[in-house]
Amino acid sequence: MERPAVPSEVLMSQAIQPAHADARGQLSAGQLLKWVDAAACLAAEKHAGVSCVTASVDDIQFKETARVGQVLTIKAKVTRAFSTSMEISIKVTVQDTFTGVEKLVSVAFSTFVVKPLGEEKIRLKPVPLLTEQDRVQHNLASERRKVRLQHEDTFNSLMRESGKSDDPVSAEEEGTVSTRGTSAQSVELVLPPHANHHGNTFGGQIMAWMETVAAVSASRLCHAHPILKSVDMFKFRGPSTVGDRLVFNAIVNNTFQTCVEVGVRVEAFDCQEWADGHGRHINSAFLIYHAVDDRGELLPLPRVRPISEDDFRRYRGTIARKRIRLGRKYVIMHKEEVPHCTHWDLSKQAALSSGNVEALRRLAAKSGWEVTSAAEKIKIYTLEEQDVLSIWVEKRVESPAHLAYHLLSDFTRRPLWDPHYVSCEVIDRVSEDDQIYHITCPATTGDKPRDLVVLVSRRKPLRMGHAYTVAAKSVMLPSAPPSPDHTRSEIICAGFLIHAIDSHSCTVSYFNQMSASILPYFAGNLGGWSKSIEEAAASCIKFIEDATDGSLRLRDSKAATEKTATLRAALGKVAVYCLKRCRDARRRAGPGVQGSPWGASPSEVRVSSLFPGVSVDLALPPTLVGTTCSTRPEHTGHAISKQINTPNVRRCVTGKSKGNGCWGAGGREGVAAFIDIKIRWAH
């Protein structure tokens, strides 16, 4: 069956030959870049109907390698047309000839502009949206365009910020290396086979030459096989033509654990410029490589030690670009949400709670965390594991660790300081250390507001030096189904680890393993065009430092009201039992008999520490008393007493004598006129 034609889409299939491969038998990254650019150009011209040229290529992420004998398929499609430019999405897959298994090699987005015909301006027609996926990519194309346009301003802002902070690399740090020996240069003469059908040097050919010299530079630092992982935004600043000399200069800028960034600058010279030694800067790009050994295993890389002023500029620029790449990750590589939620099962409470806590501790213990930004009291780290991005926000707080623990483990307080939380309500008090919350969050990029159902498990340290733990993960609860007014989102693994520094200060570390639904709230901050994480962290510090130990004992009115309501429900049966005893005693005693129906000694109701730090006086409403008894109006309803800290319990008693601590009446008017239940707990 023939595949129906799709407007503005191009399919290119290539059988990988030995001439396309590198020394390891894998498809050369340079050759792949040439094919990708050619397919994207053909898709752009299919939509525009006129000649088009490459303006830029966004981050290209390489997921898989392709080998000789396999078949490569490139699908290029226009996602959105603006006035005179358009975005083209490129998806590259590879298929094994013998097994038929297909794998994703790369996803990228290019921007092409129409080449004007004389003085006439060409306006591009809109892209037809035939499917829901077309509409999703059409909307995301606008977000990606905003990121491209503000890229330079964002980068300059991050560079100014990085100049204010101390450099993380110490001159005395062992194992660091200089990048002076990694520079590489190459020159190419542009010949007719290197030119496209417009007479300009083919953009894909320039990218291929850049990759070749970048690989040479990377190999001089890692002394192993460099494998291209990604390319950070090719930007074409000007054209070159047949007869130009192109000079490529590459040098290592920085390293991150197992990858290295290489910067490449391209200058073009015509004959006169070549003789004068003054060229035209036509392109720059930054390529990120992994280093692998002969078995294909990733190799750790040494940290770079900048020496000269230019070294420091390139070093800090690498950190800024990485932060921008993380921010672009959501809008450029849109992924559907893959549910990880666990169904809540009360019979498995202990295992689910323990697993929640252990998952947070494992996330915190992982290696590979890298500093993204650093301020006086706040540091932000990120961890990339394939397609999984995690964040760690470290805060220095001038308050005791136990105070921070009590405040942060009560998620109903979270909206008081976290702008990402609109509301947070308890829907199931599972135990003293485990509660299930329903959380609502504000909308992002025009979507509906989001909500979550989250299990929060807390643990105090078992011994000195251990951390207080507050872990959170999403669960599926039948009593809290998704609402049509919200988009149900998910927390895979998140929470706080609180370490005491001394008796008056602590370090609060917040961790979050990002799900696709959570990334929009963090992408702008990671990319450098928002300060939402820093602002939330600063608000959290102020919230904790403004609190006192005394304020913990005096619960806010909302929490106290909820706890009083729970208490009233729990003691309802006790109160009804008391009334029944009163009525039965009255019937047995008959008219005119004096005394307490309870006997000489008052009975007691003992309830142990349900809500530490709360004192409650509960009086029954008149409807529960019955027709044969009356109540004192001033005692109906309930009240909260904040001054009482008498240990443990008081009595629930009724009778004639006021000396036993309760108001009562006897005689012919009735035995029990009022029941006053007083429960008081220790702190």
C-alpha positions, 0 to 999 in steps of 0.5 A: 500500500502506498503511503499518502503524500504529506504536504511539506514532508520529505523522506530520504533513505540511505544505505550506509556504505564503507565510504560513509563510515569512520575508523570504527565502522560507524556512520560518520557524524559529518556525513549524517549532518550533510544528509540531515541538512539536505533533507531539511532544505528539500522540505523547506523548498517544497513548502516555500516553492522557492530557494531556501538557505539554512539559518540555524540548526538547534541542538542535535541529540544523537541517541544511537549510532548507525553502522555499515550495512544498515539503512538510514531513514531521514524524515524532514517536515515543516512544522510551522511557517513564519513570515519569511522563515520556517521551522523544519523537524528532522527525525532520523532512524536506522534499521538493521537489514537482517533483523528489521529492528528500527531505532531512533538515531537523532531528532533535530530542528532547523530554521530555513529562510527563503532566498528573495528574488530580487527586491521582492519579499516572499511571504510564506503560506501557513502549514496545514495541520492534519493531525493532533501531533501536527497541532502540538508541534505547531504550538511548540514551534512558537516556543522554540522560536522564542528560545532562539530569539532570546538565546544571545541575551540569555547567554550574555546575562548568564555570563555576567552572573558567572563573572560575579562568582568565584570559579569552582576550579582551584589552581591547586586541585589535583587531576585538572588539565590545561586545554592549550594542547587541544587546539586544532586547525584545518583549511578547506578550499570550496570546490564545485562539488561542495556547493549547493544548487544556489552556488553557495557552500553547502551548509551540510558540508560546512557542518561536516568539516566542523565535526571533523576538526572538532573530533581531532581536538576532543581526541587530544584531551581524552586520548580515546575515540570521541563519539559525537553526543550533541551539537549546540545550535549551528548558526550561519552568520554569512555565506561562502562561495566556490573558490573561498578558503575556509579556516576551521579552528577548534579547541576544548572549552570544558569537560563534564564528567564523561563528556567534553565540549569543543568550540569551532569557529569558521572564517571564510577568505576570498583571494584578496582576503586570503592575501591580507589575512582578514577573513569573514566569520561565517559560522560557530558551533559547539560540539559535545563528545563522549569518550569511549574505549575499545570496548565502547565503555564511557571514560571519565574525563579530567576537569579543565583548569582555565589559565588565561582570560580567554580560557576563563571566558570559554570555561564559563561560556560552556557552563552557561550553554549547558544551562540553556540546553537544559532549559531548551530540553522540554520545548525542543524535545517534547515527550509524552508523559509516561505514567510511573504512579504506584497504586495506593494499597493500604495493606502495602503501606509499610513497603510503599512508605519505605520505598518512597524514602529509599528512592529519595536517598538513592537519588541524593547519593548518585554521582555526577551532580554538576553545579548549574548556578551558585549564589550566597545561600543557594546552589543548584545542581543538575544530573542528566541520565540519558533522557532523565533530568534531576535537580538538586537545590541546596539551601543554607538556613539559619534555623535548627534542623528539627524546626525546618523538618517540622515546617517542610514535612507539613505540606499544607504549609507549602503554598505559603512559600512555594509559588508552584503550589496553589493549594495542598490538602490532606486527603488521607492521614495514613499514619503519623509519618505518612500522609496523602495530599492533593496538590494543585499547581498553576497553569503553564503556557496556556494549559489547564492548571495541574494537580497531583496526588502525592504520598509524603513520607517523613523520617527523623534521623536514627542517629547523630549526623543522619539527615531528616527525610521528607520524601514525596511521590505520586500515587493513584488513589481511587477516591481522588480521580483526575478532574476535568478542570486539571491536568493530572501530573506526576512526581516520580521522586522528590523531597527534602534532606535536612542536615544539621550544621550546628544547633542553630543552622542546617542545610536543606537539600531539595531533590526532584527527578523530573517528569515531563509534566513537571519540567515546564515549571523548571525549564525557564529557570534552568535555561537562564530566562527565569529565576523561579527556582532561586525565588522559591528557594529564597522564599523557603529560607525566609519562611523557615528563618521567620518561624520559631519553636513556639510557633510550631506549638501554636498551630495555625487556625486552619490546621487547628480547625481540621484537627478539632473536626477530626477530634469531634468525630472520634469522640462522638461515640464517647459523648453519646455513650455518656448521655446514655449513661445519664439517661439510664441513671436517671430512670433508675434513680427516679424523681428526687434522688440526688447525686452523680450517676457515675458514682463517687469517683469520676470516670476518665477517657484516656486518649494519647497524643493524636495531635501533639501541641494542641489543646481542645475543649469540646462541648456537644451541640444541643441536638445530641443532649435529648429532650430530658436534658438541657444545656448551658448555651455559653458552652455549646460549640467548640474552642481552641485553648493555646495556653494549656500544656498540662500533660496527657489527659483530663477527665470526661465527667458529668454530675451534680457537684461543681467540685469535680471539674465540670458543670452539672445539675441534679434533683428533680430538674434532671441528672445531666444538663451538660457534658463537658469533654476536655482532652489535653495533650502534652507537647 
